[in-house]
Amino acid sequence: MAQRSLQRTRGELTDFLLHHRNKLTPADVGLPSTGRRRTPGLRREEVATLAGVGLTWYTWFEQGRDINVSERFLLRVSKALKLDDAECCHLFLLAQGRPPPAEAYQAQAVPPRIQTLLDDLARPAYVINLRWDLVAWNAAADVLLGLADREPPARNLLRLAFADPALRRRLPAWRRDASCLLAQFRCDLALAPGDDAMGTLIEELSRLSPDFRRWWESPDLEGYARGIGRLLDTQGTAQDFDHQTLVVDEHRHLWMVVYFKAST
């Protein structure tokens, strides 16, 4: 496979920025109109002002010059140009050869069609982000985990498993399930090792759960899962589950976890 040349990448970056700058009008970004313009779209100085960056630096960046720009610079330019998540990711790939930092993609909601897909499933299913917050679910998952009645901070799968006594009593295989969840979370943490929100969750769970604290300090855990394997229903009958994980958004690290009744 032929390698992409740096010169080609810089040309694509220039074309990308020009395309999105020319798509916008002053009214789109809350600037007053100044009458007829010789060229469509925003001027470079307007983008620089909206992004809070220097005009010279933005000009050199748009021209594809050999300069280093920070994550903060790219995120500000993305916001000024009103890029969506996929476009922001493309900008980072062109400028730095990698997607944006994970903390920029901690979504609090999913697209309507993903929620429709969840609702169409009869079996339990939910969507989690990199921090393992449950950002969407269907009715069957709500019956299983009681999510709708919880406050948003409590809608976190690790918090439910380690710091919710009522749910823990419904997990006859809690030690196995909790250790598998924690092992998978440790793998996910490698995607954003310096993320403040992830660090805050680890600190909170370490205070709330001696088991979490002990296992976190001794990472020799076996098995990996983003779902609970055995759970008692409202009649006290144990239900065994297998799980399938689907990628909802690879750049924002959103996963859909679908529960299947385990085959006997």
C-alpha positions in Angstrom: 0.0 0.0 0.0 1.4 3.4 -1.0 2.2 5.7 1.9 0.5 9.1 2.1 3.0 11.8 1.5 3.2 14.8 3.9 2.8 17.1 0.9 -0.5 15.4 -0.1 -1.8 15.5 3.5 -1.1 19.3 3.7 -2.9 19.8 0.4 -5.9 17.9 1.7 -5.9 19.9 4.9 -5.9 23.2 2.9 -8.8 22.0 0.8 -10.7 20.8 3.8 -10.4 24.1 5.7 -11.2 26.2 2.6 -14.3 24.0 1.9 -15.7 24.5 5.5 -14.8 28.1 5.7 -16.6 28.8 2.4 -19.7 27.0 3.5 -20.3 29.5 6.3 -21.7 33.0 6.2 -21.2 35.7 8.9 -24.9 35.1 9.9 -24.2 31.4 10.5 -21.7 32.3 13.3 -23.4 35.4 14.7 -21.3 38.0 12.9 -22.9 41.1 11.3 -23.2 41.2 7.6 -20.9 43.7 5.8 -22.6 43.8 2.5 -21.5 42.1 -0.7 -18.3 40.0 -0.6 -15.9 39.3 -3.4 -15.6 35.7 -2.2 -18.1 33.4 -0.5 -17.9 32.3 3.1 -15.9 33.6 6.1 -12.6 35.4 5.8 -9.5 34.0 7.5 -9.5 36.8 10.0 -13.1 36.0 11.0 -12.2 32.3 11.6 -9.2 33.3 13.6 -11.2 35.7 15.8 -14.0 33.1 16.3 -11.4 30.5 17.3 -9.4 32.8 19.5 -6.1 32.1 17.7 -3.7 34.4 15.9 -4.4 35.3 12.3 -0.9 34.6 11.1 -0.8 31.2 12.8 -4.2 30.3 11.3 -3.2 31.5 7.9 0.0 29.4 8.0 -2.1 26.4 9.2 -4.6 26.8 6.4 -1.8 27.1 3.9 -0.4 23.8 5.0 2.9 25.2 6.3 5.2 23.0 8.4 4.0 24.2 11.9 3.0 22.4 15.0 -0.5 23.1 16.4 -1.9 21.9 19.7 -5.0 19.9 20.4 -6.6 23.1 21.9 -5.9 25.0 18.6 -7.6 22.2 16.5 -10.6 22.0 18.8 -11.0 25.8 18.7 -10.8 25.8 14.9 -13.3 22.9 14.8 -15.8 24.9 16.9 -15.3 28.0 14.9 -16.0 26.2 11.6 -19.0 24.3 13.2 -17.5 20.9 12.4 -19.5 17.9 13.5 -17.8 15.0 15.3 -16.8 13.1 12.1 -15.4 16.3 10.5 -13.5 17.2 13.7 -12.0 13.8 13.7 -11.0 14.2 10.0 -9.3 17.5 10.8 -7.2 15.9 13.6 -6.3 13.0 11.3 -5.1 15.5 8.6 -3.2 17.7 11.0 -1.8 15.2 13.5 -2.4 11.8 12.0 -4.6 10.7 14.9 -8.2 11.2 16.2 -9.1 13.9 18.7 -8.5 13.3 22.4 -11.1 11.1 24.0 -12.4 13.8 26.4 -13.6 15.7 23.4 -16.0 12.9 22.6 -17.8 12.1 25.9 -21.2 12.1 24.4 -24.3 12.6 26.6 -26.7 11.4 23.9 -26.9 9.2 20.9 -28.3 10.0 17.4 -32.1 9.4 17.2 -31.7 6.4 14.9 -29.5 4.6 17.4 -32.2 5.1 20.0 -34.8 3.8 17.5 -32.6 0.7 17.0 -32.4 0.2 20.8 -36.2 0.5 21.1 -36.7 -2.0 18.3 -34.8 -4.7 20.2 -36.8 -6.9 22.5 -33.7 -8.0 24.4 -31.8 -5.7 26.9 -29.4 -3.3 25.2 -27.6 -0.1 26.2 -25.0 2.3 24.9 -21.9 3.2 27.1 -19.2 5.7 26.5 -15.5 5.5 27.4 -16.2 6.3 31.0 -18.9 3.6 31.1 -21.7 6.0 31.6 -25.0 4.6 30.3 -26.0 7.2 27.7 -28.9 5.3 26.1 -30.9 2.1 26.8 -34.1 0.4 25.8 -37.1 -0.7 27.9 -35.8 -4.2 28.5 -32.5 -2.8 29.9 -34.5 -0.5 32.1 -36.4 -3.5 33.5 -33.1 -5.3 34.1 -31.1 -2.5 35.7 -33.7 0.2 36.7 -32.0 3.0 34.8 -34.8 5.5 34.2 -35.4 6.2 37.9 -31.7 6.9 38.7 -30.0 10.2 38.7 -27.6 10.7 35.8 -24.4 10.3 37.9 -25.7 6.9 39.1 -26.1 5.7 35.5 -22.7 4.2 35.2 -22.1 0.5 34.9 -19.1 0.3 37.2 -20.9 2.4 39.8 -23.9 0.1 39.6 -21.7 -3.0 40.0 -19.5 -1.8 42.8 -21.4 0.9 44.7 -25.1 0.0 44.5 -25.9 -2.5 47.3 -29.4 -3.3 45.9 -28.0 -4.3 42.5 -25.2 -6.2 44.1 -27.7 -8.4 46.0 -29.2 -9.3 42.6 -25.8 -10.5 41.2 -25.3 -14.1 42.4 -22.0 -14.3 40.5 -20.9 -10.8 41.6 -17.2 -11.5 42.0 -16.9 -13.0 38.6 -19.0 -10.3 36.9 -17.4 -7.3 38.7 -13.9 -8.5 38.0 -14.6 -9.0 34.3 -16.2 -5.5 34.1 -13.2 -4.0 35.8 -10.7 -5.8 33.5 -12.4 -4.5 30.4 -12.6 -1.0 31.9 -8.8 -1.1 32.5 -8.3 -1.9 28.8 -10.6 1.0 27.8 -8.7 3.4 30.1 -5.6 2.8 27.9 -7.5 4.8 25.2 -7.4 8.0 27.4 -5.0 7.4 30.2 -4.9 11.1 31.2 -8.6 11.8 31.0 -9.8 13.8 34.1 -13.3 12.3 34.0 -11.9 8.8 34.0 -9.6 9.6 36.9 -12.4 11.1 38.9 -14.5 8.0 38.5 -11.6 5.8 39.6 -11.1 8.0 42.7 -14.8 8.0 43.6 -15.1 4.2 43.2 -12.0 3.6 45.2 -13.6 5.6 48.1 -17.0 3.9 47.8 -15.9 0.3 47.3 -13.0 -1.5 49.1 -13.3 -4.3 46.5 -12.8 -1.8 43.7 -9.8 -0.2 45.4 -8.2 -3.6 46.2 -8.7 -5.0 42.7 -7.6 -1.7 41.0 -4.3 -1.9 42.9 -3.9 -5.6 41.9 -4.7 -5.8 38.2 -4.3 -9.6 37.8 -7.9 -10.1 36.7 -9.2 -12.7 34.3 -11.9 -12.3 31.7 -13.4 -9.3 30.0 -17.0 -8.0 29.7 -19.0 -4.9 29.2 -22.1 -6.6 30.5 -23.4 -8.6 33.5 -23.4 -12.4 33.1 -25.9 -13.5 35.8 -28.7 -11.4 37.4 -31.8 -12.2 39.5 -35.1 -11.0 38.1 -37.9 -9.5 40.2 -39.0 -13.0 41.1 -35.6 -14.0 42.3 -34.9 -16.3 39.4 -31.3 -16.2 38.0 -31.0 -15.2 34.4 -27.7 -16.0 32.5 -26.6 -13.7 29.7 -24.1 -13.6 26.9 -23.3 -10.2 25.3 -22.5 -8.8 21.9 -20.7 -5.4 21.7 -21.3 -3.2 18.6 -19.4 0.0 17.8 -21.8 2.9 17.6 -19.1 5.6 17.1 -15.4 4.6 17.0 -14.1 8.1 17.5 -16.3 9.0 20.4 -15.9 5.5 21.9 -19.5 4.6 22.1 -20.4 1.0 22.3 -23.8 -0.8 22.2 -24.0 -3.8 24.5 -26.8 -6.3 23.6 -27.8 -9.0 26.0 -28.7 -12.5 24.8 -30.1 -15.3 27.0 -27.2 -17.7 27.5 -27.6 -21.1 25.9 -27.8 -24.0 28.3 
